[in-house]
Amino acid sequence: MAKEAVKSEIELFVISKAKALREQANLSQSELAFKLDVSNGFIGQVESLNSPSKYNLDHIDKLAVIFNCSPKDFLPETTVNK
């Protein structure tokens, strides 16, 4: 039996974009968690492929403020569904 993916392609896209911006800004997971006002381990859970944790729209809005960009920057130009 194949293991079902924990996160969808669009969720993985958002997470990947946020992680890239976090790394560009030289922020640790803990530092981003503090700025995002989430628990210390939340960012690690989001970035883990094995955890169902993910960013919601409120998180994306706050991430845009933190990284001085638009919430739209966290979404792909076209659909990712196959």
DSSP file (Angstrom, degrees, kcal/mol; ACC not computed):
  #  RESIDUE AA STRUCTURE BP1 BP2  ACC     N-H-->O    O-->H-N    N-H-->O    O-->H-N    TCO  KAPPA ALPHA  PHI   PSI    X-CA   Y-CA   Z-CA
    1    1 A M              0   0    0      0, 0.0     2,-0.2     0, 0.0     0, 0.0   0.000 360.0 360.0 360.0 126.6    0.0    0.0    0.0
    2    2 A A        -     0   0    0      1,-0.1     2,-0.4     0, 0.0     0, 0.0  -0.480 360.0-115.6 -74.7 141.0    1.4    3.4   -1.1
    3    3 A K        -     0   0    0     -2,-0.2     2,-0.2     1,-0.1    -1,-0.1  -0.633  30.6-123.7 -78.2 130.4    1.8    6.0    1.6
    4    4 A E        -     0   0    0     -2,-0.4    -1,-0.1     1,-0.1     2,-0.0  -0.494  31.7-100.4 -74.7 141.3   -0.4    9.0    0.9
    5    5 A A        -     0   0    0     -2,-0.2    -1,-0.1     1,-0.1     3,-0.1  -0.341  21.8-149.0 -62.3 139.0    1.3   12.4    0.7
    6    6 A V  S    S+     0   0    0     43,-0.4     2,-0.4     1,-0.1    -1,-0.1   0.824  81.9  35.1 -78.6 -32.6    0.9   14.4    3.8
    7    7 A K  S    S-     0   0    0     42,-0.2    -1,-0.1     2,-0.0    46,-0.0  -0.941  82.6-122.1-126.3 145.9    1.0   17.8    2.0
    8    8 A S     >  -     0   0    0     -2,-0.4     4,-2.3     1,-0.1     5,-0.2  -0.274  32.6-103.9 -78.3 169.0   -0.3   18.8   -1.4
    9    9 A E  H  > S+     0   0    0      1,-0.2     4,-2.0     2,-0.2     5,-0.1   0.890 122.0  50.0 -61.0 -41.4    1.8   20.2   -4.2
   10   10 A I  H  > S+     0   0    0      2,-0.2     4,-2.2     1,-0.2    -1,-0.2   0.896 110.2  50.2 -66.9 -39.3    0.5   23.7   -3.6
   11   11 A E  H  > S+     0   0    0      1,-0.2     4,-2.4     2,-0.2    -2,-0.2   0.907 110.3  50.3 -63.9 -41.5    1.2   23.5    0.1
   12   12 A L  H  X S+     0   0    0     -4,-2.3     4,-2.5     2,-0.2    -2,-0.2   0.862 108.2  53.6 -64.8 -35.8    4.7   22.3   -0.7
   13   13 A F  H  X S+     0   0    0     -4,-2.0     4,-2.3     2,-0.2    -2,-0.2   0.943 110.5  45.9 -62.5 -48.2    5.2   25.2   -3.1
   14   14 A V  H  X S+     0   0    0     -4,-2.2     4,-2.5     1,-0.2    -2,-0.2   0.922 114.3  48.3 -60.6 -46.0    4.2   27.7   -0.4
   15   15 A I  H  X S+     0   0    0     -4,-2.4     4,-2.6     1,-0.2    -1,-0.2   0.909 111.1  50.5 -62.6 -43.4    6.5   26.0    2.2
   16   16 A S  H  X S+     0   0    0     -4,-2.5     4,-2.4     2,-0.2    -1,-0.2   0.905 111.2  48.3 -61.9 -43.0    9.4   25.9   -0.2
   17   17 A K  H  X S+     0   0    0     -4,-2.3     4,-2.2     2,-0.2    -2,-0.2   0.925 113.0  47.5 -64.1 -45.5    9.0   29.7   -1.0
   18   18 A A  H  X S+     0   0    0     -4,-2.5     4,-2.3     1,-0.2    -2,-0.2   0.898 112.1  50.1 -64.2 -40.7    8.8   30.6    2.7
   19   19 A K  H  X S+     0   0    0     -4,-2.6     4,-2.6     2,-0.2    -1,-0.2   0.915 109.6  50.9 -64.3 -42.8   11.8   28.4    3.5
   20   20 A A  H  X S+     0   0    0     -4,-2.4     4,-2.4     1,-0.2    -2,-0.2   0.916 112.4  46.3 -61.4 -43.5   13.9   30.0    0.7
   21   21 A L  H  X S+     0   0    0     -4,-2.2     4,-1.9     2,-0.2    -1,-0.2   0.887 111.5  52.3 -66.2 -38.4   13.0   33.5    1.9
   22   22 A R  H  <>S+     0   0    0     -4,-2.3     5,-2.6     1,-0.2    -2,-0.2   0.926 112.2  45.1 -61.6 -45.1   13.8   32.5    5.5
   23   23 A E  H ><5S+     0   0    0     -4,-2.6     3,-1.3     1,-0.2    -2,-0.2   0.885 110.4  53.9 -68.8 -38.3   17.2   31.2    4.5
   24   24 A Q  H 3<5S+     0   0    0     -4,-2.4    -1,-0.2     1,-0.3    -2,-0.2   0.870 109.9  48.3 -60.6 -36.6   17.9   34.3    2.3
   25   25 A A  T 3<5S-     0   0    0     -4,-1.9    -1,-0.3    -5,-0.2    -2,-0.2   0.407 112.4-123.4 -84.3   2.6   17.2   36.5    5.4
   26   26 A N  T < 5 +     0   0    0     -3,-1.3     2,-0.4     1,-0.2    -3,-0.2   0.869  58.4 153.0  54.8  40.1   19.5   34.3    7.5
   27   27 A L      < -     0   0    0     -5,-2.6    -1,-0.2    -6,-0.1    -2,-0.1  -0.829  39.7-135.3 -98.7 136.7   16.6   33.6    9.9
   28   28 A S     >  -     0   0    0     -2,-0.4     4,-2.2    -3,-0.1     5,-0.2  -0.365  30.1-105.9 -76.2 167.7   16.6   30.4   12.0
   29   29 A Q  H  > S+     0   0    0      1,-0.2     4,-2.4     2,-0.2    14,-0.2   0.902 123.5  51.5 -60.5 -39.9   13.4   28.5   12.3
   30   30 A S  H  > S+     0   0    0      2,-0.2     4,-2.2     1,-0.2    -1,-0.2   0.895 108.0  50.8 -65.0 -41.1   13.1   29.7   15.9
   31   31 A E  H  > S+     0   0    0      2,-0.2     4,-2.2     1,-0.2    -1,-0.2   0.908 112.4  46.5 -64.6 -41.5   13.5   33.4   14.8
   32   32 A L  H  X S+     0   0    0     -4,-2.2     4,-2.5     2,-0.2    -2,-0.2   0.906 109.6  54.6 -67.0 -39.7   10.9   33.1   12.1
   33   33 A A  H  X>S+     0   0    0     -4,-2.4     5,-2.4     1,-0.2     4,-0.8   0.909 108.7  49.3 -58.6 -41.8    8.5   31.4   14.6
   34   34 A F  H ><5S+     0   0    0     -4,-2.2     3,-0.7     1,-0.2    -1,-0.2   0.942 113.2  45.5 -62.5 -47.6    9.0   34.3   17.0
   35   35 A K  H 3<5S+     0   0    0     -4,-2.2    -2,-0.2     1,-0.2    -1,-0.2   0.838 115.6  47.2 -65.1 -33.0    8.2   36.8   14.2
   36   36 A L  H 3<5S-     0   0    0     -4,-2.5    -1,-0.2    -5,-0.2    -2,-0.2   0.554 109.7-125.9 -85.4  -8.7    5.2   34.8   13.0
   37   37 A D  T <<5 +     0   0    0     -4,-0.8     2,-0.3    -3,-0.7    -3,-0.2   0.923  66.5 125.4  61.7  47.9    4.0   34.4   16.6
   38   38 A V      < -     0   0    0     -5,-2.4    -1,-0.2     1,-0.1    -2,-0.1  -0.792  69.1 -70.9-125.0 171.4    3.8   30.6   16.5
   39   39 A S    >>  -     0   0    0     -2,-0.3     3,-1.3     1,-0.1     4,-0.5  -0.192  48.0-108.2 -63.6 157.2    5.3   27.9   18.7
   40   40 A N  T 34 S+     0   0    0      1,-0.3     4,-0.3     2,-0.1     3,-0.3   0.817 117.3  41.9 -57.4 -36.0    9.0   27.4   18.6
   41   41 A G  T 3> S+     0   0    0      1,-0.2     4,-2.1     2,-0.1    -1,-0.3   0.501  88.6  92.4 -91.3  -4.0    8.7   24.0   16.8
   42   42 A F  H <> S+     0   0    0     -3,-1.3     4,-2.7     1,-0.2     5,-0.2   0.902  84.0  50.3 -60.5 -44.6    6.0   25.0   14.3
   43   43 A I  H  X S+     0   0    0     -4,-0.5     4,-2.6    -3,-0.3    -1,-0.2   0.911 110.6  50.7 -63.2 -41.6    8.3   26.1   11.5
   44   44 A G  H  > S+     0   0    0     -4,-0.3     4,-0.9     1,-0.2    -1,-0.2   0.892 111.0  48.8 -60.9 -40.1   10.3   22.8   11.7
   45   45 A Q  H  < S+     0   0    0     -4,-2.1     3,-0.5     2,-0.2     6,-0.4   0.911 111.6  49.2 -66.2 -42.0    7.0   20.9   11.6
   46   46 A V  H  < S+     0   0    0     -4,-2.7    -2,-0.2     1,-0.2    -1,-0.2   0.921 112.6  47.5 -62.4 -43.8    5.9   22.9    8.5
   47   47 A E  H  < S+     0   0    0     -4,-2.6     2,-0.4    -5,-0.2    -1,-0.2   0.613  94.3  94.4 -76.5 -11.7    9.2   22.3    6.7
   48   48 A S    ><  -     0   0    0     -4,-0.9     3,-0.8    -3,-0.5     5,-0.1  -0.662  67.8-148.5 -82.2 132.8    9.1   18.6    7.5
   49   49 A L  T 3  S+     0   0    0     -2,-0.4   -43,-0.4     1,-0.2   -42,-0.2   0.719  96.4  57.4 -70.1 -19.9    7.7   16.3    4.8
   50   50 A N  T 3  S+     0   0    0    -44,-0.1    -1,-0.2   -45,-0.1    -5,-0.1   0.531  92.8  78.7 -90.9  -6.6    6.4   13.9    7.5
   51   51 A S    <   -     0   0    0     -3,-0.8   -45,-0.0    -6,-0.4     0, 0.0  -0.824  69.7-144.0-104.7 141.1    4.3   16.4    9.4
   52   52 A P        +     0   0    0      0, 0.0    -1,-0.1     0, 0.0    -6,-0.1   0.542  63.9 120.1 -77.7  -4.7    0.8   17.5    8.3
   53   53 A S        +     0   0    0     -8,-0.2     2,-0.3    -5,-0.1    -2,-0.1  -0.309  36.6 160.3 -62.5 141.7    1.5   21.1    9.7
   54   54 A K        -     0   0    0     -7,-0.0     2,-0.2   -47,-0.0    -8,-0.1  -0.963  41.8 -86.0-154.5 167.5    1.3   23.8    7.1
   55   55 A Y        -     0   0    0     -2,-0.3     2,-0.2   -44,-0.2   -40,-0.1  -0.551  37.4-154.0 -78.2 143.2    0.9   27.6    6.7
   56   56 A N     >  -     0   0    0     -2,-0.2     4,-2.3     1,-0.0     5,-0.2  -0.518  37.9 -89.7-104.5-178.7   -2.6   29.0    6.5
   57   57 A L  H  > S+     0   0    0      1,-0.2     4,-2.2     2,-0.2     5,-0.1   0.856 127.2  53.5 -63.3 -35.4   -3.7   32.3    4.9
   58   58 A D  H  > S+     0   0    0      2,-0.2     4,-2.2     1,-0.2    -1,-0.2   0.907 109.0  49.7 -65.1 -40.4   -3.1   34.3    8.0
   59   59 A H  H  > S+     0   0    0      2,-0.2     4,-3.0     1,-0.2    -2,-0.2   0.930 109.7  51.1 -61.4 -44.8    0.5   32.9    8.2
   60   60 A I  H  X S+     0   0    0     -4,-2.3     4,-2.1     1,-0.2    -2,-0.2   0.895 109.0  51.3 -60.8 -40.6    1.0   33.8    4.5
   61   61 A D  H  X S+     0   0    0     -4,-2.2     4,-1.4     2,-0.2    -1,-0.2   0.921 113.2  44.4 -62.3 -44.1   -0.2   37.3    5.2
   62   62 A K  H  X S+     0   0    0     -4,-2.2     4,-2.7     1,-0.2    -2,-0.2   0.880 109.9  55.5 -68.4 -38.1    2.2   37.7    8.1
   63   63 A L  H  X S+     0   0    0     -4,-3.0     4,-2.7     1,-0.2    -1,-0.2   0.892 104.5  54.5 -60.3 -39.0    5.1   36.1    6.1
   64   64 A A  H  <>S+     0   0    0     -4,-2.1     5,-2.6     2,-0.2     4,-0.3   0.883 109.9  46.4 -62.7 -38.5    4.6   38.7    3.4
   65   65 A V  H ><5S+     0   0    0     -4,-1.4     3,-0.9     3,-0.2    -2,-0.2   0.937 113.0  49.4 -67.2 -46.6    5.0   41.5    6.1
   66   66 A I  H 3<5S+     0   0    0     -4,-2.7    -2,-0.2     1,-0.2    -1,-0.2   0.900 120.0  36.1 -59.6 -42.8    8.1   39.8    7.6
   67   67 A F  T 3<5S-     0   0    0     -4,-2.7    -1,-0.2    -5,-0.2    -2,-0.2   0.309 108.2-122.5 -98.3   9.0    9.7   39.4    4.1
   68   68 A N  T < 5S+     0   0    0     -3,-0.9     2,-0.2    -4,-0.3    -3,-0.2   0.927  73.3 107.8  52.5  54.2    8.4   42.7    2.7
   69   69 A C  S   <S-     0   0    0     -5,-2.6    -1,-0.2    -6,-0.1    -2,-0.1  -0.773  73.6 -80.7-141.7-174.0    6.7   41.1   -0.2
   70   70 A S    >   -     0   0    0     -2,-0.2     3,-1.7     1,-0.1     4,-0.3  -0.698  30.3-124.5 -93.4 147.8    3.1   40.4   -1.4
   71   71 A P  G >  S+     0   0    0      0, 0.0     3,-1.7     0, 0.0    -1,-0.1   0.824 112.5  67.2 -56.1 -28.9    1.1   37.4   -0.2
   72   72 A K  G >  S+     0   0    0      1,-0.3     3,-1.8     2,-0.2   -12,-0.0   0.759  83.4  72.9 -63.1 -23.9    0.9   36.5   -4.0
   73   73 A D  G <  S+     0   0    0     -3,-1.7    -1,-0.3     1,-0.3     0, 0.0   0.670  89.7  60.2 -65.5 -15.3    4.6   35.9   -4.0
   74   74 A F  G <  S+     0   0    0     -3,-1.7    -1,-0.3    -4,-0.3   -57,-0.2   0.422  96.6  74.5 -91.5   1.0    3.9   32.7   -2.1
   75   75 A L  S <  S-     0   0    0     -3,-1.8   -65,-0.0    -4,-0.1     2,-0.0  -0.868  84.9-110.8-115.4 148.2    1.7   31.3   -4.9
   76   76 A P        -     0   0    0      0, 0.0     4,-0.1     0, 0.0    -2,-0.1  -0.296  23.2-120.7 -71.7 160.8    2.8   29.8   -8.2
   77   77 A E  S    S+     0   0    0      2,-0.1     2,-0.3    -2,-0.0    -2,-0.0   0.844  96.7  21.7 -67.6 -35.0    2.0   31.6  -11.5
   78   78 A T  S    S-     0   0    0      1,-0.1     0, 0.0     2,-0.0     0, 0.0  -0.773 102.5 -73.4-127.5 171.8    0.0   28.7  -12.8
   79   79 A T        -     0   0    0     -2,-0.3    -1,-0.1     1,-0.1    -2,-0.1  -0.264  27.8-157.7 -64.1 152.8   -1.8   25.7  -11.2
   80   80 A V        +     0   0    0     -4,-0.1     2,-0.1     2,-0.0    -1,-0.1   0.468  58.7 109.8-108.7  -7.0    0.4   22.9   -9.8
   81   81 A N              0   0    0      1,-0.1    -2,-0.0   -72,-0.0   -73,-0.0  -0.438 360.0 360.0 -69.4 142.4   -2.4   20.2  -10.0
   82   82 A K              0   0    0     -2,-0.1    -1,-0.1     0, 0.0    -3,-0.0   0.437 360.0 360.0 -93.9 360.0   -1.8   17.6  -12.6
